[in-house]
Amino acid sequence: MKVIDKTGEISPAAVQACTVHATDGTVKDSEDVIIHEHLVEISINRVPAMRLSCTPEDLAELITGRLYTEGIIDRISDVEQLCIGETGSEAEVTLKHHLTTVQKRRMKVLKNAVTDYEAVFALTRRFSEDSKLHRLTGGTHSCYLYLPGGSIVSFEDISRHNAMDKAVGYALLNDTDLSECMLYTTGRVPGDMVIKAVMAGVPVLISKSVPTDEAVRLSREYGLTLVYGAWPDSCRTIETAD
């Protein structure tokens, strides 16, 4: 896959003037750092395909990950070229096969994985030390990818789905086997987040927040180990069925 990224530097946040109103009736002028919402239009084989609202960072990873978790591509080699324009507002994906209609890959049951709880708690500690854009703006979700060998890479976005797609895209672009990885998300886990993890082929999904009953059902159906309420001192696990 060839990546052509012409995007210049785009600030992920900007200072904005605001007015602070207090309960004692006082009013004062102030400033806030506000997250920048970036829009990117994506075409596939010259056909408009999707529009993403995101933070303007790691766009190649975001687009690649979204193609994969949506089941539009089966592997990174399905993509001949990804070209992102200078403003980052347009991207063209060229697939090696002709796409007349989107034939999405079906979800498959994952292979059972043994959860490394030392790694789970390493991810929770990393979250407490990281998320720079969130500390600055309070406006992002994070997703952490635990790689084979123990290294961790992190991504932020205004959408928890985008943050996970960035992590998945990073793995694909770096020829990393997702079946040997774990994902940690800072957001709650509804069913669509479980579907995204299963489509990515990641066997363990971790969240500091909580799942829904549909997320639990899908996790059991597709063999995803779901770890939730994950903080530096404890976590809860819904194991996969044998």
Residue pairs with C-beta under 8 A, 6 or more apart in sequence:
1 64
1 76
1 77
1 79
1 80
1 81
1 82
1 173
2 80
2 81
2 82
3 60
3 81
3 82
3 84
3 173
4 81
4 82
4 83
4 84
5 59
5 60
5 83
5 84
6 83
6 84
6 85
6 86
7 56
7 59
7 84
7 85
7 86
7 87
7 88
8 86
8 87
8 88
10 36
10 38
10 56
10 57
10 87
10 88
11 36
11 56
12 35
12 36
12 55
12 56
12 57
12 133
13 33
13 34
13 35
13 36
13 133
13 136
13 137
13 139
14 33
14 34
14 36
15 31
15 32
15 33
15 34
16 31
16 32
16 33
16 34
17 29
17 30
17 31
18 29
18 30
18 31
18 32
19 27
19 28
19 29
19 30
20 27
20 28
20 29
20 30
21 27
33 136
33 137
34 137
34 139
35 55
35 133
35 137
35 139
35 140
35 158
36 55
36 56
37 53
37 54
37 55
37 158
38 53
38 54
38 55
38 56
38 88
38 89
39 51
39 52
39 53
39 54
39 89
40 51
40 52
40 54
40 59
40 62
40 63
40 84
40 88
40 89
40 90
40 91
41 48
41 51
41 89
41 90
41 91
42 48
42 49
42 50
42 51
42 52
42 63
42 66
42 90
42 91
42 92
42 93
43 49
43 90
43 91
43 92
43 93
44 72
44 93
44 95
44 99
45 93
45 94
45 95
45 98
45 99
46 92
47 99
49 93
49 102
50 66
52 62
52 63
52 66
52 162
53 158
53 159
54 62
54 157
54 158
54 159
54 162
55 133
55 140
55 156
55 157
55 158
55 162
56 88
57 156
58 155
58 166
58 169
58 170
59 84
59 88
59 91
60 82
60 84
60 169
60 173
61 155
61 165
61 166
61 167
61 168
61 169
61 170
61 173
62 157
62 162
62 165
62 166
62 169
63 82
63 84
63 91
63 93
63 169
64 76
64 79
64 82
64 168
64 169
64 172
64 173
65 164
65 165
65 166
65 167
65 168
65 169
65 170
65 172
65 200
66 162
66 165
66 169
67 73
67 79
67 93
68 76
68 168
68 169
68 172
68 199
68 200
69 164
69 165
69 168
69 196
69 199
69 200
70 102
70 104
70 199
71 104
71 105
71 106
71 199
72 99
72 102
72 104
72 105
73 79
73 95
74 105
76 172
76 173
76 175
77 96
78 95
78 96
78 97
79 93
79 94
79 95
79 96
80 94
80 95
80 96
81 92
81 93
81 94
82 91
82 92
82 93
82 94
83 91
83 92
83 94
84 90
84 91
85 91
105 199
107 195
107 198
107 199
107 222
108 198
108 201
108 222
109 221
109 222
109 223
110 179
110 198
110 201
110 202
110 203
110 222
110 223
110 224
110 240
111 179
111 203
111 223
112 203
112 223
112 240
112 242
113 179
113 203
113 204
113 225
113 240
115 182
115 204
115 225
115 227
115 237
116 182
117 235
119 146
119 150
119 182
120 182
120 184
120 206
120 227
120 230
120 235
121 230
121 232
121 235
122 146
122 150
122 152
123 144
123 146
123 152
123 182
123 184
123 206
123 230
124 184
124 208
124 230
124 231
124 232
124 235
125 232
126 144
126 152
126 154
126 184
127 142
127 144
127 184
127 186
127 208
128 232
130 142
130 144
130 154
131 140
131 142
131 154
131 156
131 186
132 156
133 139
133 140
133 156
134 140
134 141
134 142
134 156
139 158
140 156
140 157
140 158
140 163
141 156
141 157
141 158
141 159
141 160
141 163
141 185
141 186
141 187
142 154
142 155
142 156
142 163
142 185
142 186
143 154
143 155
143 157
143 160
143 163
143 164
143 166
143 167
143 183
143 184
143 185
143 186
144 152
144 153
144 154
144 155
144 167
144 183
144 184
145 152
145 153
145 154
145 155
145 167
145 168
145 170
145 171
145 181
145 182
145 183
146 152
146 181
146 182
146 183
146 184
147 153
147 171
147 176
147 181
148 176
148 177
148 180
148 181
153 167
153 170
155 163
155 166
155 167
155 170
156 163
157 163
157 166
160 185
160 186
160 187
160 193
161 192
161 193
161 196
163 185
163 186
163 187
164 183
164 185
164 193
164 196
164 197
164 200
165 196
167 183
168 178
168 183
168 196
168 200
168 202
170 176
171 177
171 178
171 181
172 178
178 200
178 201
178 202
179 201
179 202
179 203
181 202
182 202
182 203
182 204
182 205
182 206
183 197
183 200
183 202
183 204
183 205
183 206
184 206
184 207
184 208
184 230
185 193
185 205
185 206
185 207
185 208
185 209
186 207
186 208
186 209
187 193
187 207
187 209
188 207
188 209
188 210
188 211
188 212
189 205
189 207
189 209
189 210
189 211
189 212
189 215
189 226
189 228
190 211
190 212
190 214
190 215
191 212
191 214
191 215
191 217
191 218
193 205
193 215
194 205
194 211
194 214
194 215
194 218
194 219
194 222
194 224
194 226
195 218
197 205
197 224
198 218
198 222
198 224
202 224
203 223
203 224
203 225
204 224
204 225
204 227
205 219
205 224
205 225
205 226
205 227
206 227
206 228
206 230
206 235
207 226
207 227
207 228
207 229
207 230
208 228
208 229
208 230
208 231
209 228
209 229
210 228
210 229
211 219
211 226
211 228
211 238
215 226
216 226
216 238
218 224
219 225
219 226
219 238
219 240
220 238
220 240
220 241
223 240
223 241
224 240
225 237
225 238
225 239
225 240
226 237
226 238
227 235
227 236
227 237
227 238
228 235
228 236
228 237
228 238
229 235
229 236
230 236
